[in-house]
Amino acid sequence: MKCNDAVKRMHDYLDGDLPREESVLLQQHLRECPACEERYGALERTEALIYAQPVPAAPSHLTDAIMGALPKKRSPKVWTSWVQRHPAASAAAIFLVVMLSSFVAMWNQDDQLSLSGDLSHVVIEGNKVIVPAGQKVEGDLTIKNGEAEVLGEVEGNLTVIDGNVTLASTAHIAGKVKTVDRALDWAWYKVTTWFDTVAYGT
């Protein structure tokens, strides 16, 4: 695998959207190419920082402020003038609605098991991904549309999207365990990943 191909696949790999065969090829390339391994490490750290930030709570007076900012008259002329005065806010609102609705639609359609992370020490049985006792997964492990059963160790974060997590008494997770099981959480997960993609320009 060439470096350009590896860079193109890193985001899909972090999202858990990269097929298993390509994931294995990417992992092999990262072991052999220090520059790509460093870039992938930077992407992982960025994603970890995004997850580490708490979602700010909306102020209690936010609804009143929004309602107070809306035009009092419901005539098309007033609404049109408000849109003309606030083009950036209007475009952002439309973009957000379209983006969230498309993510919700994708959430309902996507039900195939996908994985990302160090897959050399996991066992896959149907839609169940098992980290056997005595085995260690290096780095983060992301499971989409499946069940995680951890008997061994994960030396990073464990993220399960639309699935369940079972941790044995012998399990050890060095990072955080995050489950994304609602369409809104999944949309937020995809939005933060999209912003990460835009930030790195790949």
C-alpha positions in Angstrom: 0.0 0.0 0.0 1.3 3.5 -1.0 1.4 6.4 1.4 -1.3 8.3 -0.5 -3.6 5.3 -0.3 -2.9 4.9 3.4 -3.7 8.5 4.1 -7.0 8.2 2.2 -8.1 5.2 4.3 -7.1 6.5 7.8 -10.4 8.3 8.5 -12.5 5.3 7.4 -10.3 3.1 9.5 -10.9 5.4 12.6 -14.6 5.4 11.8 -14.7 1.6 11.6 -15.9 1.9 8.0 -12.9 0.2 6.4 -13.3 -3.4 5.2 -11.2 -5.9 7.2 -8.8 -6.8 4.3 -8.0 -3.1 3.8 -7.7 -2.6 7.6 -5.0 -5.4 7.7 -3.1 -3.8 4.8 -3.3 -0.4 6.4 -2.0 -1.8 9.8 0.9 -3.4 7.9 1.7 -0.2 6.2 1.6 1.8 9.4 4.1 -0.6 11.0 6.5 -0.1 8.0 6.1 3.6 7.4 7.1 6.0 10.3 5.6 9.1 8.6 2.2 7.5 8.1 2.3 6.0 11.6 3.0 9.5 13.0 0.1 11.0 10.9 -2.3 8.3 12.1 -1.2 8.9 15.7 -2.0 12.6 15.3 -5.5 11.7 14.0 -6.1 9.3 16.9 -5.1 12.0 19.4 -7.4 14.6 17.8 -10.3 12.2 18.0 -9.5 11.4 21.6 -9.4 15.1 22.4 -12.9 15.5 20.8 -14.3 12.7 22.9 -12.7 14.1 26.0 -14.5 17.4 25.7 -17.8 17.5 27.6 -20.8 18.6 25.6 -21.7 22.0 26.9 -25.2 22.3 28.4 -27.6 24.8 26.9 -28.4 27.7 29.1 -31.9 27.6 30.6 -32.8 30.9 29.0 -31.8 29.8 25.5 -35.4 29.0 24.4 -36.6 32.4 25.5 -33.7 34.1 23.7 -34.4 32.2 20.5 -38.1 32.9 20.6 -37.4 36.6 21.3 -35.1 36.8 18.3 -37.7 35.5 15.9 -39.7 38.0 13.9 -43.0 38.9 15.5 -45.0 39.0 12.2 -45.4 35.9 10.2 -45.6 37.6 6.8 -43.2 36.3 4.1 -41.8 39.7 3.8 -40.5 39.8 7.4 -39.1 36.3 7.2 -37.4 37.0 3.9 -35.8 40.2 5.3 -34.6 38.3 8.4 -32.9 35.7 6.1 -31.4 38.4 4.1 -30.0 40.1 7.2 -28.6 36.8 8.6 -27.4 34.8 5.6 -24.7 32.9 7.5 -27.1 31.8 10.3 -29.7 30.7 7.8 -27.2 28.7 5.7 -25.8 27.1 8.9 -29.3 26.1 10.1 -30.2 24.6 6.7 -26.9 22.7 6.6 -27.4 21.4 10.1 -30.9 20.1 9.4 -29.9 18.4 6.1 -26.8 16.9 7.7 -28.7 15.5 10.7 -31.5 14.1 8.6 -29.1 12.4 6.3 -27.2 10.9 9.3 -30.4 9.6 10.8 -31.3 8.0 7.5 -27.9 6.4 7.3 -28.3 5.2 10.9 -31.4 3.3 10.0 -29.9 1.7 6.8 -26.4 0.7 8.0 -26.5 -2.6 9.8 -23.3 -4.3 8.7 -20.6 -5.2 11.2 -17.5 -3.1 10.8 -14.3 -2.8 12.9 -11.3 -0.6 13.3 -8.2 -1.0 15.4 -5.8 -3.8 16.1 -7.7 -6.8 14.9 -4.9 -9.3 15.2 -5.9 -10.4 18.7 -9.7 -10.5 18.4 -12.1 -13.3 17.5 -15.2 -12.6 15.4 -18.2 -14.9 15.8 -21.1 -13.6 13.8 -21.7 -10.1 15.0 -19.8 -10.6 18.3 -16.2 -9.4 18.6 -14.3 -11.1 21.4 -11.1 -10.0 23.0 -10.0 -13.4 24.5 -8.5 -13.6 28.0 -4.8 -13.2 28.0 -4.9 -11.2 24.7 -4.1 -7.5 24.4 -5.5 -5.1 21.7 -3.0 -2.3 21.1 -4.7 1.1 20.8 -8.3 2.0 20.2 -11.0 -0.5 19.1 -14.2 0.6 17.4 -17.0 -1.9 16.7 -20.0 -0.8 14.7 -23.3 -2.9 14.6 -22.0 -5.6 16.8 -21.5 -6.8 20.3 -18.2 -6.5 22.2 -17.1 -9.1 24.7 -13.9 -8.2 26.4 -12.1 -10.8 28.5 -8.6 -9.5 27.9 -7.1 -6.0 27.6 -7.7 -3.0 25.3 -4.8 -0.5 25.5 -6.9 2.4 24.3 -10.6 3.5 24.0 -13.4 1.0 23.3 -16.2 2.5 21.2 -19.3 0.4 20.3 -21.7 2.0 17.8 -25.3 0.5 17.8 -24.3 -2.6 19.9 -23.6 -3.9 23.4 -20.6 -4.2 25.6 -19.9 -7.1 28.0 -16.8 -6.7 30.2 -15.6 -9.8 32.1 -14.0 -9.4 35.6 -10.6 -10.1 33.8 -11.2 -7.3 31.3 -9.0 -4.2 31.4 -9.7 -1.1 29.3 -6.9 1.5 29.5 -9.1 4.3 27.9 -12.8 5.1 27.9 -15.7 2.8 27.0 -18.2 4.6 24.9 -21.4 3.3 23.5 -23.3 5.1 20.8 -26.8 3.6 20.6 -29.1 6.5 19.6 -29.3 8.2 16.2 -28.5 11.6 17.7 -25.4 10.3 19.4 -24.3 8.6 16.2 -24.9 11.9 14.3 -22.7 13.8 16.7 -20.0 11.1 16.4 -20.1 11.5 12.6 -20.2 15.3 12.7 -17.1 15.4 14.9 -15.3 12.9 12.6 -16.3 15.0 9.6 -14.9 18.2 11.2 -11.7 16.2 11.9 -11.5 15.3 8.2 -12.0 18.9 7.2 -9.3 20.0 9.6 -6.7 17.7 8.1 -8.0 18.3 4.5 -8.1 14.6 3.5 
